[in-house]
Amino acid sequence: MKIVKINLKIANDNFDCETDSYERNMGSEISYLFYATIKCPECFNEIDLKINSWEYPIGALNYSDFEISGGTYLQKPSVSVDFEYYFDYEIVEEELPKVIQILFE
């Protein structure tokens, strides 16, 4: 058996994702399953990757685990929770004077 050691960087868009949500004491817990099958460019072996992560409470990465078949992780995958905020600037412009007034009363 020949062992080939290569580093592969896999883009996020190569993974499929399934999510599920459960209600708990501090709100929702969201589970994520990211999975992909790739071919090794050296030996053409199929490599199955799975990354399970749980967000609980919302905004906090609670736990992650990783599985691989057909290969070995040289370094654990990194998982993070990132936010994108969208503001309705018309509402902000309307409400900001009220907020400032309350703060300085």
N, C-alpha and C positions, 0 to 999 in steps of 0.2 A: 504494500500500500504506500503510495507516494503522498507525502504531506506537503501541501502548497500553502505558504503563508503570504497572504496579500491583504492589503487594506482597501476596503471599499467604502466610499461615502455614498450613502443612499439618500436621495432627495425625498423630502416629505411627500411630494405628490406621487411617489411610487407606492405609497401605502394606501390600502383601503382602510376604512374606519367604521366601526359599529359602536353605538353609544346606547346606554340605558340609564335610567334615573330612578332613584329610590328616595322616599321621604324618611328622614331620620330626625333626631331631636333638634339639631341645629339647622334644619332645612334639608335641601336636596343633596344627595350624593350622586355624582355622575361617574359611571364607569365607561372607560374607553378601551376598545380593543383595536389596535393597529396591526395589520398583517400584510405581508407581501411574500411573493415567491420570486427569486431572482436567479439568474444563471451566473455561475462563476466564469469570469472571462478567461481564466487560465485552464481549468479542467472541465468546464461546461456542466458541472454538477449543479443540480437544483438545490437552492438553499431557501428554506422556509423560515421566516422571521415572524415572531409575535411579540407585541409589547402591550401589556395590560397596565392601565393606570386608573387610579381613583382620585376624584376631586371631592374633598369634603373637609370642612364646609366649602361652599362655592368660593372659588378663588384660591384655595389652598390645596396643593398637591399632597395627598394623604399617603399614597403608597404606589409603588410600581414594581412589576416583575417582568422578566424577559425570558423568552424561549427561542431556541434555534434548533433546526435539524438540518443535517447536510453540511454543517460548518460549526465553527466555534467563535464566540465573541472574543476579540482581542481586547476590547474595551467595552464596558457596558454602554448601551445607548443612553442618551440624555433626554429627559422629559421635563418640560416646564409648562407652567400655566401663564399665558400672556393674555393681556386684555386689550381690546380696542374700544375706545369710548367715542360715542357719537353725541354731539350736543345739538340741541335745537337753539340756535343763537338768538332767534326772535324771542323765545321765552326767557333766555338769560338776560337779554336787554330789558325786557319788561319787568322782570322780578328783581334784578340786581339793585335798583334804588331802594326797594322795600327791605331787602336783606341788609344793606348798608345802614339804613335808618334803624332797624332793630338792633344791630350790633353796637351802634353808638348812642343808644338811648340811655 
